[in-house]
Amino acid sequence: MTSIGGAEMVDWNLAVATATRLVRPGPEVSRDEARAIVAELRRHAKASEEHVRAYTRMGGPDTHDTPVLVVDRPGWVRANVAGFRAILAPLLEKMQERRSGGPGGAVLGAVGGKVTGVELGMLLSFLSSRVLGQYEMFAPATRDLPAGANGGGRLLLVAPNIVHVERELDVNPHDFRLWVTLHEETHRTQFTAVPWLRDHLEGEIQTFLAETDVDPMTFLERIREAAQSLAGGRPEGEDDDGGRSLVELVQTPAQREILGRLTAVMSLLEGHADHVMDGVGPAVVPSVAEIREKFQQRRAQGASRLDQALRKLLGLDAKMRQYRDGERFVRAVVNEVGMDGFNRVWTSPNTLPTKAEIGKPADWVARVHRKAES
């Protein structure tokens, strides 16, 4: 694709091959069981669409433009590599334009896309066994992975991971599958009912990437500092970074501002999905209380020390906070102004909550509702 010093920066095919080779095997199921699970997840996705739209009162175009794909772990990897390739293209093109024959460029050129592809593959293999579902908003269609026309996304349900977790939690599998699809279907509804949301997020992400310092030596220095901090080896005299992840540690000041806005939006989207799945749940998922309790315990407990270290490195702990803080925001706003009042959040980018307002829902209500009423 794009290269520095003549070497491909990211070997995408190698990333897929590495992840596929390293991915953990899923739970054992017979072929007939697998077919039944896939069919059930598709039925639940269709039923969830009606439940979510009725509960959220979010109208707009239907979701037929965004296919539901039930995938295995390698399928999830292929889908995400396609998405990364599309969203990172402008950044890689910029790096190509800025490449030089200096020492930094030579180092990156020597390392090349093979190493980068292996590293990306290792990351994706770790994540592929942990994701239950995902709405891909930036999803280019491929031969094996259809996507919506005109920029429409696709909804992925990772069947082996859903089965693994339902067995681990020892919950009713049919209830759990519906519960998961309610969450993921809420994300599909968010983006199909709010047409400007995808473009807004893409704009923020591209602005974030455009702010990336692409000087090779500076980039290497940022990575070195990040690694020292995460390993507890900060240079003497430097302050503690507060436990930030690798993603956060390589930000410029401008990027941190953008990241704050993106964090607020993602907290809103994840919290809204959690709120909806629990709001709809009692009417259609008989064992929702047991599922939620056990699932929350699983989130809180985490896994092995290695798993916890990787979560911190990749910023997945922040993802868990997004679910918690976002759901509290949505619940507080709905309790105060009702669902229709909450839905003002989808009016425009200006009515999205700030990162500070996620923690103080009353401030959002005061800004959006009381100003509008005055």
C-alpha positions in Angstrom: 0.0 0.0 0.0 1.9 3.1 1.3 5.6 2.9 2.0 8.5 4.7 3.6 11.9 4.4 2.0 10.5 1.9 -0.5 9.3 -0.5 2.2 5.6 -1.2 2.6 4.4 0.4 5.9 1.7 -2.1 6.7 1.5 -5.6 5.2 -2.2 -6.0 5.6 -2.3 -9.5 4.2 0.4 -10.6 6.7 -1.6 -9.0 9.5 -4.6 -11.1 8.6 -2.5 -14.3 8.2 -0.7 -13.7 11.6 -4.0 -13.1 13.5 -5.6 -16.1 11.9 -2.7 -18.3 12.8 -2.5 -17.0 16.4 -6.2 -16.8 17.2 -7.5 -19.0 19.9 -9.9 -21.8 18.9 -13.5 -21.2 19.8 -15.7 -23.4 22.0 -16.5 -26.8 20.7 -19.8 -27.1 18.9 -21.1 -29.5 16.4 -21.8 -28.4 12.8 -25.6 -28.6 13.5 -25.2 -26.6 16.6 -23.2 -23.9 14.8 -25.9 -23.6 12.1 -28.6 -23.3 14.8 -26.6 -20.6 16.7 -26.0 -18.6 13.5 -29.7 -18.8 12.6 -30.8 -17.8 16.1 -28.5 -14.7 16.2 -29.9 -13.5 12.8 -33.5 -13.9 14.1 -32.6 -12.0 17.3 -31.0 -9.2 15.3 -34.2 -8.8 13.3 -36.4 -8.9 16.4 -34.0 -6.5 18.3 -34.5 -3.8 15.6 -38.2 -3.5 16.4 -37.6 -3.6 20.2 -34.8 -1.0 20.1 -36.7 1.5 17.8 -39.8 1.2 19.9 -38.0 1.8 23.2 -35.7 4.6 22.0 -38.3 6.3 19.8 -35.6 6.8 17.2 -37.1 6.9 13.7 -35.4 7.5 10.4 -34.4 5.1 7.6 -34.6 1.4 8.2 -31.5 -0.6 8.7 -31.7 -2.8 5.6 -28.8 -1.0 4.1 -26.6 -2.3 6.9 -26.2 -6.1 6.8 -25.9 -8.3 9.8 -23.0 -10.7 9.5 -22.5 -13.6 12.0 -18.8 -14.3 11.8 -16.1 -16.4 13.5 -12.9 -14.9 14.9 -10.9 -14.9 11.6 -13.9 -13.2 10.0 -13.9 -10.5 12.6 -10.2 -10.0 11.9 -10.7 -9.7 8.2 -13.5 -7.2 8.7 -11.4 -5.0 11.0 -8.4 -5.0 8.8 -10.5 -3.8 5.9 -11.8 -1.0 8.2 -8.3 0.0 9.4 -7.1 0.0 5.9 -9.8 2.5 4.9 -9.7 4.8 7.8 -5.9 5.0 8.0 -5.4 5.6 4.3 -5.1 9.4 4.5 -2.5 9.1 7.3 -0.4 6.6 5.4 -0.5 8.7 2.3 0.6 11.7 4.4 3.5 9.7 5.8 4.4 8.6 2.2 4.6 12.3 1.2 6.7 13.2 4.2 9.1 10.2 3.9 12.7 11.1 3.8 16.1 9.5 3.4 17.1 10.5 6.9 18.0 8.1 9.7 14.4 7.9 11.0 13.1 7.0 7.6 15.8 4.4 7.1 14.9 2.8 10.5 11.3 2.6 9.6 12.0 1.5 6.1 14.2 -1.3 7.4 11.6 -2.4 9.9 9.1 -2.3 7.1 5.5 -3.4 6.8 6.3 -7.0 7.6 7.0 -6.3 11.2 4.1 -3.9 11.4 1.8 -6.5 9.9 2.9 -9.1 12.4 2.4 -6.7 15.3 -1.1 -5.7 14.1 -1.9 -9.3 13.6 -0.9 -10.1 17.2 -3.1 -7.3 18.5 -6.1 -8.4 16.4 -5.6 -12.0 17.6 -5.9 -10.9 21.2 -9.0 -8.8 20.5 -10.7 -11.3 18.3 -11.6 -13.6 21.2 -13.1 -10.8 23.3 -15.5 -8.9 21.1 -19.1 -10.1 21.2 -20.4 -7.8 18.6 -19.5 -4.6 16.7 -21.1 -2.1 14.5 -18.6 -1.1 11.8 -19.4 2.4 10.8 -16.4 2.6 8.3 -16.9 -0.7 6.5 -15.7 -1.0 2.9 -17.4 -3.9 1.2 -15.1 -6.8 0.3 -15.7 -10.0 -1.7 -16.5 -11.9 1.5 -17.8 -9.1 3.7 -20.7 -7.1 2.3 -21.5 -3.6 3.6 -24.1 -1.0 3.2 -24.2 1.1 0.1 -23.3 4.8 0.2 -21.1 4.5 3.3 -23.5 2.3 5.2 -21.9 0.1 7.8 -22.4 -3.5 8.9 -23.2 -5.3 12.1 -20.9 -8.1 13.2 -21.9 -10.7 15.7 -19.0 -12.9 16.7 -20.7 -16.3 17.3 -17.8 -18.2 19.0 -17.3 -15.4 21.6 -21.0 -15.2 22.4 -21.1 -18.9 23.0 -17.9 -18.8 25.1 -19.3 -16.1 27.4 -22.7 -17.6 27.8 -21.1 -20.9 28.9 -18.6 -19.1 31.1 -21.4 -17.2 32.9 -23.7 -20.3 32.9 -26.7 -18.3 31.8 -29.6 -19.2 29.5 -28.0 -19.1 26.0 -31.1 -18.0 24.2 -31.7 -15.1 26.5 -28.0 -14.1 26.4 -27.9 -14.1 22.6 -30.9 -11.8 22.5 -29.5 -9.6 25.2 -26.2 -9.1 23.2 -28.1 -8.4 20.0 -30.1 -5.7 21.7 -26.9 -3.9 22.6 -25.4 -4.2 19.1 -28.7 -3.4 17.4 -28.8 -0.1 19.4 -25.6 0.9 17.7 -27.0 0.2 14.3 -30.1 2.2 15.1 -27.9 5.1 16.4 -26.1 5.4 13.0 -29.1 4.8 10.7 -31.5 7.1 12.6 -28.9 9.9 13.0 -27.6 10.5 9.5 -24.9 13.1 10.5 -23.3 10.9 13.2 -21.1 8.8 11.0 -19.7 11.8 9.1 -19.1 13.7 12.3 -17.1 10.9 13.8 -15.2 10.3 10.6 -14.3 14.0 10.5 -13.1 13.9 14.1 -11.0 10.8 13.5 -9.5 12.2 10.3 -8.7 15.5 12.1 -7.1 13.4 14.9 -5.0 11.5 12.3 -4.1 14.7 10.5 -2.6 16.0 13.7 -0.3 13.0 14.0 3.4 14.0 13.9 4.7 11.9 11.1 8.4 12.7 11.5 9.9 9.2 11.9 12.4 10.1 14.6 9.8 12.0 16.6 7.4 9.1 16.2 10.1 6.6 17.4 10.9 8.9 20.4 7.2 9.0 21.4 7.0 5.2 21.2 10.1 4.9 23.4 8.7 7.3 26.0 5.4 5.5 26.0 7.1 2.1 26.5 9.2 3.5 29.4 6.2 4.9 31.1 4.1 1.8 30.7 7.1 -0.3 32.0 7.5 1.9 35.0 10.9 3.1 33.6 10.2 6.9 33.2 13.3 9.1 33.0 14.3 10.4 36.4 12.4 13.5 37.5 9.4 13.0 35.2 5.9 13.0 36.7 3.7 10.0 36.7 1.5 9.9 33.6 -1.6 8.9 35.6 -1.7 5.4 34.1 -2.5 6.4 30.6 -2.6 3.8 27.8 -0.2 3.7 24.9 -2.8 5.3 22.7 -3.1 8.3 25.0 0.7 8.6 25.5 1.4 9.3 21.9 -1.0 12.2 21.6 -0.2 15.8 20.8 -2.0 18.4 22.8 -4.4 19.0 19.9 -5.1 15.3 19.6 -5.9 15.1 23.3 -8.6 17.7 22.8 -10.0 15.6 19.9 -9.7 12.4 22.0 -11.7 14.1 24.7 -14.5 14.8 22.3 -14.3 11.3 20.9 -14.3 9.7 24.3 -17.5 11.6 25.2 -19.3 10.4 22.1 -18.2 6.8 22.5 -19.3 7.0 26.2 -22.7 8.2 25.0 -23.0 5.5 22.4 -21.9 2.7 24.6 -23.9 3.9 27.6 -27.0 4.4 25.5 -26.7 0.8 24.2 -26.3 -0.6 27.7 -29.3 1.5 28.9 -31.5 0.2 26.1 -30.5 -3.4 26.4 -31.5 -3.3 30.1 -34.6 -1.2 29.5 -35.9 -3.6 26.8 -34.6 -6.7 28.6 -37.3 -7.2 31.3 -40.0 -7.4 28.6 -38.3 -9.8 26.3 -35.3 -11.5 28.1 -36.7 -13.4 31.1 -33.4 -13.9 32.8 -32.0 -10.4 32.2 -31.3 -9.6 35.8 -29.2 -12.7 36.3 -27.3 -12.0 33.0 -26.6 -8.4 33.9 -25.3 -9.3 37.4 -23.0 -12.0 36.1 -21.8 -10.0 33.2 -21.0 -7.0 35.4 -19.0 -9.3 37.7 -17.1 -10.6 34.8 -16.2 -7.1 33.6 -15.1 -6.1 37.1 -13.0 -9.1 37.8 -11.1 -9.1 34.5 -8.9 -12.1 33.7 -5.3 -13.0 34.2 -2.6 -10.5 35.1 -1.3 -10.7 31.5 -4.8 -10.0 30.2 -5.1 -7.0 32.6 -1.7 -5.7 31.5 -2.7 -5.9 27.8 -6.1 -4.3 28.5 -4.3 -1.3 30.1 -1.7 -1.1 27.3 -4.4 -1.1 24.7 -6.7 1.3 26.5 -9.5 -1.3 27.0 -9.9 -0.2 30.7 -11.1 3.1 29.3 -13.6 1.2 27.2 -15.0 -0.3 30.4 -15.3 3.1 31.9 -17.2 4.3 28.8 -19.9 1.7 29.4 -20.2 2.7 33.1 -20.0 6.4 32.8 -22.1 6.6 29.6 -24.9 4.5 31.1 -25.0 6.7 34.2 -25.3 9.8 32.0 -28.1 8.3 29.9 -30.0 7.0 32.9 -29.8 10.4 34.7 -30.9 12.4 31.7 -33.8 10.0 30.9 -34.9 10.2 34.5 -35.0 13.9 34.5 -36.3 14.8 31.0 -37.7 11.5 29.6 -36.6 9.6 26.5 -37.8 12.3 24.1 -35.9 14.9 26.1 -32.8 12.7 26.0 -33.2 12.3 22.2 -32.3 15.9 21.8 -28.7 14.6 22.1 -29.1 13.5 18.5 -30.0 16.9 17.1 -26.6 18.0 16.0 -22.9 17.8 17.0 -23.5 20.8 19.2 -26.0 18.9 21.4 -23.6 15.9 22.0 -22.3 15.9 25.6 -18.8 17.0 26.4 -16.5 14.8 28.3 -17.2 16.9 31.4 -20.9 16.6 30.9 -20.8 12.8 30.8 -19.8 13.0 34.4 -22.3 15.8 35.2 -25.5 15.0 33.3 -27.3 18.0 34.9 -24.9 20.3 33.1 -25.9 18.9 29.8 -29.6 19.2 30.7 -29.0 22.8 31.7 -27.1 23.6 28.5 -29.4 21.9 26.0 -32.8 22.1 27.6 -32.9 25.2 29.7 -31.2 27.3 27.1 -33.7 26.1 24.5 -36.6 26.9 26.8 -35.4 30.3 27.8 
